[in-house]
Amino acid sequence: MSKKLFSDIEIQKLKQNSNVRNVSPRAITYSDAFKHIFVERYLAGE
């Protein structure tokens, strides 16, 4: 786990991203749709 804490400004910017489900000062949770696309592209060699 990272020791980096997100600032309030960073949290607000991340919450505007449609791929982000939730943000806390310590972690980002991505949407299931984003995770699915990420894995498909990763397996395709991107």
PyMOL Python script that loads the backbone (N, CA, C, O; Angstrom):
from pymol import cmd

cmd.read_pdbstr("""\
ATOM      1  N   MET A   1       0.845  -1.174   0.000  1.00  0.00           N
ATOM      2  CA  MET A   1       0.000   0.000   0.000  1.00  0.00           C
ATOM      3  C   MET A   1       0.887   1.232   0.000  1.00  0.00           C
ATOM      4  O   MET A   1       1.922   1.274   0.664  1.00  0.00           O
ATOM      5  N   SER A   2       0.470   2.213  -0.741  1.00  0.00           N
ATOM      6  CA  SER A   2       1.231   3.447  -0.855  1.00  0.00           C
ATOM      7  C   SER A   2       1.108   4.298   0.406  1.00  0.00           C
ATOM      8  O   SER A   2       0.075   4.302   1.076  1.00  0.00           O
ATOM      9  N   LYS A   3       2.177   5.010   0.709  1.00  0.00           N
ATOM     10  CA  LYS A   3       2.147   5.934   1.840  1.00  0.00           C
ATOM     11  C   LYS A   3       1.692   7.319   1.392  1.00  0.00           C
ATOM     12  O   LYS A   3       1.521   8.212   2.222  1.00  0.00           O
ATOM     13  N   LYS A   4       1.493   7.506   0.079  1.00  0.00           N
ATOM     14  CA  LYS A   4       1.041   8.790  -0.470  1.00  0.00           C
ATOM     15  C   LYS A   4      -0.407   9.026  -0.110  1.00  0.00           C
ATOM     16  O   LYS A   4      -1.242   8.130  -0.240  1.00  0.00           O
ATOM     17  N   LEU A   5      -0.703  10.215   0.336  1.00  0.00           N
ATOM     18  CA  LEU A   5      -2.086  10.601   0.607  1.00  0.00           C
ATOM     19  C   LEU A   5      -2.517  11.599  -0.456  1.00  0.00           C
ATOM     20  O   LEU A   5      -1.775  12.526  -0.779  1.00  0.00           O
ATOM     21  N   PHE A   6      -3.716  11.410  -0.999  1.00  0.00           N
ATOM     22  CA  PHE A   6      -4.241  12.342  -1.982  1.00  0.00           C
ATOM     23  C   PHE A   6      -4.771  13.578  -1.279  1.00  0.00           C
ATOM     24  O   PHE A   6      -5.426  13.482  -0.241  1.00  0.00           O
ATOM     25  N   SER A   7      -4.482  14.742  -1.853  1.00  0.00           N
ATOM     26  CA  SER A   7      -4.995  15.995  -1.299  1.00  0.00           C
ATOM     27  C   SER A   7      -6.475  16.126  -1.645  1.00  0.00           C
ATOM     28  O   SER A   7      -6.991  15.383  -2.481  1.00  0.00           O
ATOM     29  N   ASP A   8      -7.146  17.062  -1.008  1.00  0.00           N
ATOM     30  CA  ASP A   8      -8.567  17.305  -1.307  1.00  0.00           C
ATOM     31  C   ASP A   8      -8.761  17.693  -2.764  1.00  0.00           C
ATOM     32  O   ASP A   8      -9.744  17.290  -3.386  1.00  0.00           O
ATOM     33  N   ILE A   9      -7.840  18.468  -3.313  1.00  0.00           N
ATOM     34  CA  ILE A   9      -7.936  18.882  -4.721  1.00  0.00           C
ATOM     35  C   ILE A   9      -7.787  17.669  -5.638  1.00  0.00           C
ATOM     36  O   ILE A   9      -8.541  17.518  -6.599  1.00  0.00           O
ATOM     37  N   GLU A  10      -6.820  16.809  -5.343  1.00  0.00           N
ATOM     38  CA  GLU A  10      -6.621  15.600  -6.146  1.00  0.00           C
ATOM     39  C   GLU A  10      -7.845  14.690  -6.066  1.00  0.00           C
ATOM     40  O   GLU A  10      -8.262  14.122  -7.076  1.00  0.00           O
ATOM     41  N   ILE A  11      -8.416  14.552  -4.883  1.00  0.00           N
ATOM     42  CA  ILE A  11      -9.603  13.716  -4.704  1.00  0.00           C
ATOM     43  C   ILE A  11     -10.758  14.248  -5.541  1.00  0.00           C
ATOM     44  O   ILE A  11     -11.455  13.469  -6.191  1.00  0.00           O
ATOM     45  N   GLN A  12     -10.973  15.549  -5.537  1.00  0.00           N
ATOM     46  CA  GLN A  12     -12.064  16.141  -6.325  1.00  0.00           C
ATOM     47  C   GLN A  12     -11.851  15.907  -7.818  1.00  0.00           C
ATOM     48  O   GLN A  12     -12.806  15.603  -8.533  1.00  0.00           O
ATOM     49  N   LYS A  13     -10.611  16.045  -8.303  1.00  0.00           N
ATOM     50  CA  LYS A  13     -10.319  15.798  -9.722  1.00  0.00           C
ATOM     51  C   LYS A  13     -10.542  14.328 -10.075  1.00  0.00           C
ATOM     52  O   LYS A  13     -11.108  14.019 -11.123  1.00  0.00           O
ATOM     53  N   LEU A  14     -10.101  13.431  -9.206  1.00  0.00           N
ATOM     54  CA  LEU A  14     -10.275  12.003  -9.472  1.00  0.00           C
ATOM     55  C   LEU A  14     -11.746  11.612  -9.479  1.00  0.00           C
ATOM     56  O   LEU A  14     -12.152  10.766 -10.276  1.00  0.00           O
ATOM     57  N   LYS A  15     -12.550  12.209  -8.610  1.00  0.00           N
ATOM     58  CA  LYS A  15     -13.986  11.901  -8.565  1.00  0.00           C
ATOM     59  C   LYS A  15     -14.695  12.303  -9.848  1.00  0.00           C
ATOM     60  O   LYS A  15     -15.761  11.765 -10.148  1.00  0.00           O
ATOM     61  N   GLN A  16     -14.137  13.226 -10.610  1.00  0.00           N
ATOM     62  CA  GLN A  16     -14.732  13.655 -11.877  1.00  0.00           C
ATOM     63  C   GLN A  16     -14.485  12.652 -13.006  1.00  0.00           C
ATOM     64  O   GLN A  16     -15.134  12.722 -14.050  1.00  0.00           O
ATOM     65  N   ASN A  17     -13.559  11.729 -12.802  1.00  0.00           N
ATOM     66  CA  ASN A  17     -13.230  10.735 -13.809  1.00  0.00           C
ATOM     67  C   ASN A  17     -14.286   9.632 -13.799  1.00  0.00           C
ATOM     68  O   ASN A  17     -14.564   9.043 -12.754  1.00  0.00           O
ATOM     69  N   SER A  18     -14.865   9.357 -14.946  1.00  0.00           N
ATOM     70  CA  SER A  18     -15.938   8.358 -15.037  1.00  0.00           C
ATOM     71  C   SER A  18     -15.450   6.934 -14.760  1.00  0.00           C
ATOM     72  O   SER A  18     -16.262   6.049 -14.493  1.00  0.00           O
ATOM     73  N   ASN A  19     -14.139   6.704 -14.822  1.00  0.00           N
ATOM     74  CA  ASN A  19     -13.585   5.374 -14.551  1.00  0.00           C
ATOM     75  C   ASN A  19     -13.364   5.111 -13.069  1.00  0.00           C
ATOM     76  O   ASN A  19     -13.047   3.989 -12.677  1.00  0.00           O
ATOM     77  N   VAL A  20     -13.530   6.141 -12.245  1.00  0.00           N
ATOM     78  CA  VAL A  20     -13.284   6.017 -10.806  1.00  0.00           C
ATOM     79  C   VAL A  20     -14.607   5.839 -10.081  1.00  0.00           C
ATOM     80  O   VAL A  20     -15.522   6.648 -10.233  1.00  0.00           O
ATOM     81  N   ARG A  21     -14.704   4.772  -9.291  1.00  0.00           N
ATOM     82  CA  ARG A  21     -15.915   4.521  -8.510  1.00  0.00           C
ATOM     83  C   ARG A  21     -15.869   5.269  -7.184  1.00  0.00           C
ATOM     84  O   ARG A  21     -16.861   5.865  -6.764  1.00  0.00           O
ATOM     85  N   ASN A  22     -14.707   5.234  -6.525  1.00  0.00           N
ATOM     86  CA  ASN A  22     -14.579   5.871  -5.214  1.00  0.00           C
ATOM     87  C   ASN A  22     -13.133   6.292  -5.004  1.00  0.00           C
ATOM     88  O   ASN A  22     -12.208   5.664  -5.519  1.00  0.00           O
ATOM     89  N   VAL A  23     -12.950   7.377  -4.229  1.00  0.00           N
ATOM     90  CA  VAL A  23     -11.617   7.859  -3.890  1.00  0.00           C
ATOM     91  C   VAL A  23     -11.589   8.196  -2.408  1.00  0.00           C
ATOM     92  O   VAL A  23     -12.505   8.828  -1.882  1.00  0.00           O
ATOM     93  N   SER A  24     -10.534   7.768  -1.752  1.00  0.00           N
ATOM     94  CA  SER A  24     -10.285   8.162  -0.371  1.00  0.00           C
ATOM     95  C   SER A  24      -8.888   8.772  -0.347  1.00  0.00           C
ATOM     96  O   SER A  24      -8.179   8.717  -1.351  1.00  0.00           O
ATOM     97  N   PRO A  25      -8.488   9.342   0.758  1.00  0.00           N
ATOM     98  CA  PRO A  25      -7.132   9.901   0.796  1.00  0.00           C
ATOM     99  C   PRO A  25      -6.035   8.867   0.531  1.00  0.00           C
ATOM    100  O   PRO A  25      -4.923   9.237   0.154  1.00  0.00           O
ATOM    101  N   ARG A  26      -6.331   7.582   0.721  1.00  0.00           N
ATOM    102  CA  ARG A  26      -5.317   6.540   0.558  1.00  0.00           C
ATOM    103  C   ARG A  26      -5.508   5.619  -0.647  1.00  0.00           C
ATOM    104  O   ARG A  26      -4.580   4.893  -1.001  1.00  0.00           O
ATOM    105  N   ALA A  27      -6.677   5.624  -1.286  1.00  0.00           N
ATOM    106  CA  ALA A  27      -6.916   4.627  -2.333  1.00  0.00           C
ATOM    107  C   ALA A  27      -7.897   5.115  -3.391  1.00  0.00           C
ATOM    108  O   ALA A  27      -8.731   5.988  -3.149  1.00  0.00           O
ATOM    109  N   ILE A  28      -7.765   4.518  -4.571  1.00  0.00           N
ATOM    110  CA  ILE A  28      -8.698   4.751  -5.676  1.00  0.00           C
ATOM    111  C   ILE A  28      -9.354   3.417  -5.988  1.00  0.00           C
ATOM    112  O   ILE A  28      -8.668   2.400  -6.090  1.00  0.00           O
ATOM    113  N   THR A  29     -10.674   3.408  -6.141  1.00  0.00           N
ATOM    114  CA  THR A  29     -11.406   2.226  -6.568  1.00  0.00           C
ATOM    115  C   THR A  29     -11.954   2.516  -7.963  1.00  0.00           C
ATOM    116  O   THR A  29     -12.673   3.492  -8.173  1.00  0.00           O
ATOM    117  N   TYR A  30     -11.601   1.653  -8.906  1.00  0.00           N
ATOM    118  CA  TYR A  30     -12.022   1.848 -10.292  1.00  0.00           C
ATOM    119  C   TYR A  30     -13.319   1.099 -10.573  1.00  0.00           C
ATOM    120  O   TYR A  30     -13.636   0.118  -9.900  1.00  0.00           O
ATOM    121  N   SER A  31     -14.065   1.565 -11.567  1.00  0.00           N
ATOM    122  CA  SER A  31     -15.324   0.931 -11.939  1.00  0.00           C
ATOM    123  C   SER A  31     -15.060  -0.448 -12.533  1.00  0.00           C
ATOM    124  O   SER A  31     -13.982  -0.715 -13.063  1.00  0.00           O
ATOM    125  N   ASP A  32     -16.058  -1.315 -12.437  1.00  0.00           N
ATOM    126  CA  ASP A  32     -15.931  -2.660 -12.993  1.00  0.00           C
ATOM    127  C   ASP A  32     -15.745  -2.611 -14.509  1.00  0.00           C
ATOM    128  O   ASP A  32     -14.987  -3.406 -15.065  1.00  0.00           O
ATOM    129  N   ALA A  33     -16.428  -1.685 -15.178  1.00  0.00           N
ATOM    130  CA  ALA A  33     -16.303  -1.556 -16.630  1.00  0.00           C
ATOM    131  C   ALA A  33     -14.859  -1.207 -17.010  1.00  0.00           C
ATOM    132  O   ALA A  33     -14.313  -1.765 -17.962  1.00  0.00           O
ATOM    133  N   PHE A  34     -14.252  -0.294 -16.270  1.00  0.00           N
ATOM    134  CA  PHE A  34     -12.863   0.087 -16.540  1.00  0.00           C
ATOM    135  C   PHE A  34     -11.929  -1.100 -16.323  1.00  0.00           C
ATOM    136  O   PHE A  34     -11.029  -1.337 -17.130  1.00  0.00           O
ATOM    137  N   LYS A  35     -12.135  -1.840 -15.245  1.00  0.00           N
ATOM    138  CA  LYS A  35     -11.290  -3.000 -14.960  1.00  0.00           C
ATOM    139  C   LYS A  35     -11.385  -4.028 -16.082  1.00  0.00           C
ATOM    140  O   LYS A  35     -10.381  -4.617 -16.483  1.00  0.00           O
ATOM    141  N   HIS A  36     -12.599  -4.239 -16.585  1.00  0.00           N
ATOM    142  CA  HIS A  36     -12.809  -5.210 -17.665  1.00  0.00           C
ATOM    143  C   HIS A  36     -12.058  -4.775 -18.928  1.00  0.00           C
ATOM    144  O   HIS A  36     -11.369  -5.581 -19.553  1.00  0.00           O
ATOM    145  N   ILE A  37     -12.193  -3.507 -19.295  1.00  0.00           N
ATOM    146  CA  ILE A  37     -11.503  -2.981 -20.479  1.00  0.00           C
ATOM    147  C   ILE A  37      -9.993  -3.070 -20.288  1.00  0.00           C
ATOM    148  O   ILE A  37      -9.269  -3.452 -21.208  1.00  0.00           O
ATOM    149  N   PHE A  38      -9.517  -2.717 -19.090  1.00  0.00           N
ATOM    150  CA  PHE A  38      -8.089  -2.762 -18.804  1.00  0.00           C
ATOM    151  C   PHE A  38      -7.530  -4.169 -19.003  1.00  0.00           C
ATOM    152  O   PHE A  38      -6.500  -4.345 -19.655  1.00  0.00           O
ATOM    153  N   VAL A  39      -8.208  -5.167 -18.444  1.00  0.00           N
ATOM    154  CA  VAL A  39      -7.726  -6.545 -18.548  1.00  0.00           C
ATOM    155  C   VAL A  39      -7.747  -7.013 -19.998  1.00  0.00           C
ATOM    156  O   VAL A  39      -6.808  -7.675 -20.442  1.00  0.00           O
ATOM    157  N   GLU A  40      -8.798  -6.683 -20.742  1.00  0.00           N
ATOM    158  CA  GLU A  40      -8.863  -7.077 -22.157  1.00  0.00           C
ATOM    159  C   GLU A  40      -7.685  -6.493 -22.939  1.00  0.00           C
ATOM    160  O   GLU A  40      -7.040  -7.200 -23.714  1.00  0.00           O
ATOM    161  N   ARG A  41      -7.412  -5.224 -22.739  1.00  0.00           N
ATOM    162  CA  ARG A  41      -6.304  -4.580 -23.461  1.00  0.00           C
ATOM    163  C   ARG A  41      -4.953  -5.124 -23.014  1.00  0.00           C
ATOM    164  O   ARG A  41      -4.055  -5.314 -23.835  1.00  0.00           O
ATOM    165  N   TYR A  42      -4.809  -5.371 -21.727  1.00  0.00           N
ATOM    166  CA  TYR A  42      -3.562  -5.926 -21.203  1.00  0.00           C
ATOM    167  C   TYR A  42      -3.291  -7.285 -21.836  1.00  0.00           C
ATOM    168  O   TYR A  42      -2.175  -7.559 -22.278  1.00  0.00           O
ATOM    169  N   LEU A  43      -4.312  -8.132 -21.877  1.00  0.00           N
ATOM    170  CA  LEU A  43      -4.143  -9.462 -22.455  1.00  0.00           C
ATOM    171  C   LEU A  43      -3.889  -9.409 -23.951  1.00  0.00           C
ATOM    172  O   LEU A  43      -3.286 -10.321 -24.518  1.00  0.00           O
ATOM    173  N   ALA A  44      -4.353  -8.326 -24.598  1.00  0.00           N
ATOM    174  CA  ALA A  44      -4.120  -8.161 -26.033  1.00  0.00           C
ATOM    175  C   ALA A  44      -2.719  -7.583 -26.317  1.00  0.00           C
ATOM    176  O   ALA A  44      -2.333  -7.424 -27.475  1.00  0.00           O
ATOM    177  N   GLY A  45      -1.972  -7.275 -25.259  1.00  0.00           N
ATOM    178  CA  GLY A  45      -0.600  -6.809 -25.433  1.00  0.00           C
ATOM    179  C   GLY A  45      -0.419  -5.308 -25.396  1.00  0.00           C
ATOM    180  O   GLY A  45       0.679  -4.816 -25.658  1.00  0.00           O
ATOM    181  N   GLU A  46      -1.462  -4.571 -25.080  1.00  0.00           N
ATOM    182  CA  GLU A  46      -1.328  -3.108 -24.998  1.00  0.00           C
ATOM    183  C   GLU A  46      -0.603  -2.700 -23.764  1.00  0.00           C
ATOM    184  O   GLU A  46      -0.401  -1.508 -23.533  1.00  0.00           O
TER     185      GLU A  46
END
""", "prot")
cmd.dss("prot")
cmd.show_as("cartoon", "prot")
cmd.util.cbc("prot")
cmd.orient("prot")
